[in-house]
Amino acid sequence: MVLTAWIVLQTGDGAVRANLKIVGVVDLPFFVITIIFGLLWKRTTWQGALAGFIGGSVVGILAYLLVVPDYFHATLYPMFAAISGSLAAHVSSWHSVLKVYEPSMISIAPFVSTGTALVITPLVSLVTRQDNSETKGIWKHFQAGEEEKGEAFHLIPISVVGRVGVALMVLGMLGFLFGVISASRAFPLATSLAVGGMIMVFVGGLLRVYSE
């Protein structure tokens, strides 16, 4: 994430657009892996989650470097040209086709990085060994009944505060995605929606964690 922030800083983008790029490329894959695979698929391994996060972030960054002309000519093209002239020519031809999507990249990149994470995470999880004892302990807390002693975490909250937290997380995520997508269309409230959505997800997460 620090590397991504440094790269974006070199482009001269404003703070808000830079933040949206970083969140879309780096944070969104992490969030999706945590929610979809961490809570809904028992077979997920830490290696799969890590590979999905890194792979999604890298592909999202490469998408920006390949599509946006300023990024392409400053970084990607010189790198490939140093390796092989024919390889640089092929990459340049791809750039010529894809550069028309530059205005929409702030909306496209999050889906590219997230989609990559959704593919890599289960594939790596299936070929790596799972720590059954630790995983069973975690899922036991999810499935614990009221009669069992000890602290149990209910996947579906049973308290009003917990349900409000989940609702805030869902609405916040939807607001964030709409803000990111509408930013490429110069929607005047795009930034407010994206930032407000992130805050709602954070507040909702806190309510959910500290409630039943």
Backbone torsions as a table, in degrees:
resi	resn	phi	psi	omega
1	MET	NA	-40.0	178.6
2	VAL	-62.5	-41.8	178.4
3	LEU	-63.0	-43.2	178.3
4	THR	-61.2	-43.4	179.4
5	ALA	-61.9	-39.7	179.7
6	TRP	-65.5	-42.7	179.6
7	ILE	-61.8	-45.5	-179.8
8	VAL	-64.4	-35.5	-179.9
9	LEU	-60.2	-33.9	-178.4
10	GLN	-70.6	-15.8	-177.0
11	THR	-81.1	-17.9	-179.5
12	GLY	82.1	10.6	176.9
13	ASP	-66.0	156.8	175.4
14	GLY	-66.5	165.5	-176.3
15	ALA	-61.8	-38.8	-176.9
16	VAL	-68.3	-48.4	179.7
17	ARG	-65.0	-38.1	177.1
18	ALA	-61.5	-42.1	179.6
19	ASN	-65.0	-40.9	179.0
20	LEU	-63.4	-37.7	178.5
21	LYS	-65.5	-45.8	-178.5
22	ILE	-63.7	-46.7	-179.4
23	VAL	-63.6	-43.2	-178.1
24	GLY	-65.2	-37.8	-174.9
25	VAL	-87.7	-39.1	-172.0
26	VAL	-103.7	-47.9	-173.3
27	ASP	-77.3	-37.8	-175.5
28	LEU	-63.0	-44.2	175.7
29	PRO	-58.3	-40.9	179.6
30	PHE	-62.3	-43.5	-179.8
31	PHE	-63.5	-45.0	-177.6
32	VAL	-67.0	-41.4	177.9
33	ILE	-61.1	-42.8	-178.4
34	THR	-63.2	-46.1	-175.9
35	ILE	-75.0	-52.2	-173.0
36	ILE	-73.4	-52.2	-175.7
37	PHE	-87.6	-37.5	-178.7
38	GLY	-66.5	-34.1	-176.1
39	LEU	-103.7	-22.7	-170.4
40	LEU	-114.8	-11.4	-177.9
41	TRP	-129.7	113.2	-175.7
42	LYS	-67.8	-24.6	-173.0
43	ARG	-80.6	-4.4	-178.9
44	THR	-62.5	135.8	175.7
45	THR	-111.9	162.7	179.3
46	TRP	-67.2	-29.8	177.1
47	GLN	-66.2	-39.6	178.4
48	GLY	-65.5	-42.2	179.7
49	ALA	-64.9	-42.8	180.0
50	LEU	-66.0	-43.5	179.4
51	ALA	-64.0	-39.8	178.9
52	GLY	-65.1	-41.0	179.3
53	PHE	-64.8	-48.5	-179.2
54	ILE	-66.6	-46.0	-179.4
55	GLY	-62.0	-43.9	178.9
56	GLY	-63.1	-42.0	179.6
57	SER	-65.2	-43.8	-179.0
58	VAL	-63.9	-44.9	-180.0
59	VAL	-65.0	-38.2	177.3
60	GLY	-62.9	-42.2	177.9
61	ILE	-65.5	-43.4	179.3
62	LEU	-63.0	-33.5	178.0
63	ALA	-61.9	-43.5	176.2
64	TYR	-62.5	-45.9	-177.5
65	LEU	-64.3	-31.9	-177.6
66	LEU	-82.0	-32.3	-172.4
67	VAL	-93.6	-44.7	-174.6
68	VAL	-78.1	119.1	-175.5
69	PRO	-54.8	-43.4	-178.8
70	ASP	-61.2	-43.3	179.4
71	TYR	-68.0	-41.8	-175.4
72	PHE	-62.6	-49.2	-176.1
73	HIS	-73.4	-22.1	-178.9
74	ALA	-87.9	-26.1	-174.1
75	THR	-128.0	-61.7	-169.2
76	LEU	-68.1	-47.4	-177.1
77	TYR	-63.2	-47.8	177.5
78	PRO	-59.5	-34.7	-179.8
79	MET	-65.7	-45.6	179.3
80	PHE	-72.4	-33.6	178.3
81	ALA	-63.6	-33.7	178.5
82	ALA	-69.7	-24.4	-180.0
83	ILE	-86.1	-50.9	-177.1
84	SER	-161.0	134.1	178.9
85	GLY	-66.1	-39.4	179.7
86	SER	-68.1	-37.7	177.6
87	LEU	-64.2	-41.6	177.7
88	ALA	-62.7	-36.0	179.8
89	ALA	-66.9	-40.5	178.9
90	HIS	-64.9	-45.1	179.7
91	VAL	-63.3	-37.9	178.9
92	SER	-64.4	-35.8	177.6
93	SER	-67.0	-37.8	176.0
94	TRP	-63.7	-41.9	179.9
95	HIS	-61.5	-39.7	-179.4
96	SER	-60.7	-35.0	-179.9
97	VAL	-77.8	-39.4	-171.7
98	LEU	-88.3	-16.7	-173.3
99	LYS	-65.1	-16.4	177.6
100	VAL	-66.5	-17.8	-179.4
101	TYR	-89.8	7.1	-177.9
102	GLU	-54.4	-44.8	-178.3
103	PRO	-61.3	-22.5	-176.6
104	SER	-103.2	6.1	-174.3
105	MET	-63.5	-33.0	-179.7
106	ILE	-65.3	-19.9	175.7
107	SER	-96.0	-33.0	-176.4
108	ILE	-77.5	-42.6	-174.0
109	ALA	-55.8	-43.0	178.8
110	PRO	-59.1	-36.6	179.4
111	PHE	-73.1	-34.4	177.2
112	VAL	-65.2	-48.7	-178.7
113	SER	-67.0	-41.3	-180.0
114	THR	-67.9	-43.0	178.1
115	GLY	-60.4	-40.1	177.4
116	THR	-63.5	-43.3	178.9
117	ALA	-63.0	-38.0	-179.9
118	LEU	-66.8	-25.7	178.4
119	VAL	-85.9	-45.5	-174.4
120	ILE	-70.1	-42.1	-175.0
121	THR	-56.0	-52.2	-180.0
122	PRO	-68.5	-33.9	-179.6
123	LEU	-63.9	-47.3	179.1
124	VAL	-68.8	-36.1	178.9
125	SER	-61.8	-36.5	-177.8
126	LEU	-71.6	-23.1	-177.6
127	VAL	-105.4	5.3	176.7
128	THR	-117.1	156.9	-175.6
129	ARG	-80.3	138.0	-179.2
130	GLN	-99.3	139.7	175.4
131	ASP	-82.1	92.1	-172.7
132	ASN	-62.4	-38.0	-177.0
133	SER	-64.0	-44.2	179.7
134	GLU	-68.7	-42.1	-179.0
135	THR	-64.5	-42.6	179.4
136	LYS	-63.3	-36.9	178.4
137	GLY	-63.8	-39.8	179.2
138	ILE	-65.9	-48.3	-177.0
139	TRP	-70.6	-23.6	176.3
140	LYS	-63.5	-36.9	177.5
141	HIS	-67.6	-34.6	177.9
142	PHE	-64.8	-37.8	-171.1
143	GLN	-98.5	3.2	-177.3
144	ALA	-64.5	138.5	178.9
145	GLY	-88.9	173.4	-178.4
146	GLU	-66.0	-28.6	-176.1
147	GLU	-77.7	-15.0	-178.1
148	GLU	-80.9	144.1	179.9
149	LYS	-81.4	159.2	179.3
150	GLY	97.3	172.7	-177.5
151	GLU	-86.6	127.9	-179.8
152	ALA	-117.9	142.3	177.5
153	PHE	-104.8	120.3	-179.0
154	HIS	-90.1	121.5	179.9
155	LEU	-58.3	-43.5	173.0
156	ILE	-99.6	114.3	-174.4
157	PRO	-60.3	146.9	179.9
158	ILE	-106.0	-11.8	-180.0
159	SER	-99.5	158.7	178.7
160	VAL	-64.4	-41.8	-179.6
161	VAL	-62.9	-41.3	178.9
162	GLY	-63.1	-40.7	179.8
163	ARG	-69.5	-36.3	175.0
164	VAL	-62.8	-40.0	178.3
165	GLY	-60.7	-45.1	178.6
166	VAL	-63.3	-42.4	179.2
167	ALA	-61.4	-42.0	178.2
168	LEU	-63.5	-39.7	178.9
169	MET	-62.8	-44.8	-179.4
170	VAL	-65.5	-49.0	-179.9
171	LEU	-63.4	-39.5	178.6
172	GLY	-63.6	-41.2	178.7
173	MET	-65.0	-41.6	177.8
174	LEU	-63.7	-41.8	178.1
175	GLY	-63.6	-41.3	178.6
176	PHE	-62.4	-47.4	-179.2
177	LEU	-62.4	-41.4	178.9
178	PHE	-64.8	-39.5	178.0
179	GLY	-63.2	-42.6	179.3
180	VAL	-65.1	-45.4	-178.8
181	ILE	-65.8	-42.5	-176.6
182	SER	-75.0	-13.9	179.7
183	ALA	-63.0	-35.1	179.6
184	SER	-70.3	-16.0	179.1
185	ARG	-99.4	10.5	177.9
186	ALA	59.9	34.3	176.7
187	PHE	-68.1	127.1	-172.0
188	PRO	-62.7	-26.3	-178.2
189	LEU	-100.0	12.2	-176.2
190	ALA	-59.6	-46.5	-178.8
191	THR	-63.7	-44.4	179.9
192	SER	-62.1	-40.2	179.4
193	LEU	-66.2	-43.6	-178.3
194	ALA	-65.5	-48.7	-179.6
195	VAL	-67.4	-43.5	177.8
196	GLY	-61.4	-37.8	177.8
197	GLY	-63.6	-41.4	177.9
198	MET	-62.1	-41.1	179.5
199	ILE	-65.6	-40.7	178.9
200	MET	-63.1	-40.9	177.8
201	VAL	-61.7	-42.8	-179.7
202	PHE	-64.1	-47.5	-179.5
203	VAL	-65.0	-44.2	178.7
204	GLY	-61.2	-39.1	178.0
205	GLY	-63.1	-41.6	178.1
206	LEU	-62.8	-44.3	178.9
207	LEU	-61.9	-40.2	-178.2
208	ARG	-68.1	-41.7	-177.2
209	VAL	-64.9	-38.9	-174.9
210	TYR	-99.1	30.5	176.4
211	SER	-143.9	168.0	-179.5
212	GLU	-88.1	NA	NA
